[in-house]
């Protein structure tokens, strides 16, 4: 026959063993969770680093473009100041050529259109 103390010891031992197994399982799961959290944190750090690098490159590009734009504006203003001090003279050859060979009237005047929207010709000022 089994004494009551023996069954109590066996039952207590089984409970301790079951409790230890549950505890080990919890520890293993907690380690998995911690490892997964660490991997997620590492991935987020890498993404943040990439975003920082991209932002810095974009800021450098914007700064460079702003500097270039400012330089172009300064150059333009400088050339305008310089050119406003110089008298503007048309080449006499260009002016004489324009009067000697004027562009045709068809290039200067738009066509005349009747009420139906049809082109009927052009008006030419002959009073000059």
C-alpha positions as CSV (number, residue, x, y, z in Angstrom):
1,X,0.0,0.0,0.0
2,X,1.1,3.6,-0.7
3,X,1.4,5.8,2.2
4,X,-0.4,9.2,2.1
5,X,3.0,10.9,2.4
6,X,4.3,9.2,-0.7
7,X,1.3,10.2,-2.9
8,X,1.6,13.8,-1.5
9,X,5.3,13.8,-2.4
10,X,4.6,12.4,-5.9
11,X,1.8,14.9,-6.5
12,X,3.9,17.8,-5.2
13,X,6.8,16.7,-7.4
14,X,4.5,16.4,-10.4
15,X,3.2,19.9,-9.7
16,X,6.7,21.3,-9.4
17,X,7.7,19.6,-12.6
18,X,4.7,21.0,-14.5
19,X,5.3,24.4,-13.0
20,X,8.9,24.3,-14.1
21,X,7.9,23.3,-17.6
22,X,5.4,26.2,-17.8
23,X,8.0,28.6,-16.5
24,X,10.6,27.4,-19.1
25,X,8.0,27.8,-21.8
26,X,7.3,31.3,-20.7
27,X,11.0,32.2,-20.5
28,X,11.5,30.8,-24.1
29,X,8.5,32.8,-25.3
30,X,9.7,35.9,-23.6
31,X,13.1,35.5,-25.2
32,X,11.5,35.1,-28.6
33,X,9.4,38.2,-28.0
34,X,12.5,40.2,-26.9
35,X,14.4,39.0,-29.9
36,X,11.6,40.0,-32.2
37,X,11.3,43.4,-30.5
38,X,15.1,43.9,-30.9
39,X,14.9,43.0,-34.6
40,X,12.0,45.4,-35.1
41,X,13.9,48.2,-33.3
42,X,17.0,47.5,-35.4
43,X,14.9,47.7,-38.6
44,X,13.3,50.9,-37.5
45,X,16.8,52.4,-36.7
46,X,18.0,51.4,-40.2
47,X,14.9,53.0,-41.8
48,X,15.4,56.2,-39.7
49,X,19.1,56.3,-40.7
50,X,18.1,56.0,-44.4
51,X,15.5,58.7,-44.0
52,X,18.0,61.0,-42.3
53,X,20.5,60.4,-45.2
54,X,17.8,61.1,-47.8
55,X,16.8,64.2,-45.9
56,X,20.4,65.5,-45.7
57,X,20.9,64.9,-49.5
58,X,17.7,66.7,-50.3
59,X,18.6,69.6,-48.0
60,X,22.0,69.8,-49.6
61,X,20.4,69.8,-53.1
62,X,18.0,72.5,-52.0
63,X,20.8,74.6,-50.5
64,X,22.9,74.2,-53.6
65,X,20.0,75.2,-55.9
66,X,19.2,78.2,-53.7
67,X,22.8,79.4,-53.8
68,X,22.9,78.9,-57.6
69,X,19.6,80.8,-58.0
70,X,20.9,83.6,-55.8
71,X,24.1,83.8,-57.9
72,X,22.2,83.8,-61.1
73,X,20.0,86.6,-59.8
74,X,23.0,88.6,-58.7
75,X,24.6,88.1,-62.1
76,X,21.5,89.2,-63.9
77,X,21.1,92.3,-61.7
78,X,24.8,93.2,-62.3
79,X,24.4,92.8,-66.1
80,X,21.2,94.9,-66.0
81,X,23.1,97.7,-64.1
82,X,26.0,97.5,-66.5
83,X,23.8,97.5,-69.6
84,X,21.6,100.4,-68.4
85,X,24.7,102.6,-68.3
86,X,25.6,101.9,-71.9
87,X,23.6,103.6,-74.7
88,X,21.7,101.2,-76.9
89,X,22.5,101.6,-80.6
90,X,20.9,99.6,-83.4
91,X,23.1,98.4,-86.2
92,X,22.5,100.7,-89.2
93,X,22.8,97.7,-91.5
94,X,19.8,96.0,-89.8
95,X,17.6,99.1,-90.0
96,X,18.4,99.8,-93.7
97,X,17.7,96.2,-94.6
98,X,14.3,96.2,-92.9
99,X,13.2,99.3,-94.9
100,X,14.7,98.0,-98.2
101,X,13.1,94.6,-97.9
102,X,10.0,94.9,-95.6
103,X,8.3,91.7,-94.5
104,X,5.2,90.8,-96.6
105,X,1.8,92.1,-95.4
106,X,0.6,88.6,-95.0
107,X,3.0,88.1,-92.2
108,X,2.0,91.3,-90.4
109,X,-1.8,91.4,-90.7
110,X,-4.3,88.7,-89.7
111,X,-6.7,87.5,-92.4
112,X,-10.2,89.1,-92.7
113,X,-13.0,86.7,-91.9
114,X,-16.6,87.0,-93.0
115,X,-19.7,86.2,-90.8
116,X,-19.5,82.5,-91.7
117,X,-15.9,82.3,-90.5
118,X,-14.3,82.0,-93.9
119,X,-11.1,83.9,-94.7
120,X,-11.8,86.4,-97.5
121,X,-8.5,88.2,-97.7
122,X,-6.4,90.8,-95.9
123,X,-6.6,94.5,-95.4
124,X,-3.6,96.4,-96.4
125,X,-3.0,100.1,-95.3
126,X,-2.1,101.9,-98.5
127,X,-2.3,105.4,-97.0
128,X,1.4,105.5,-96.0
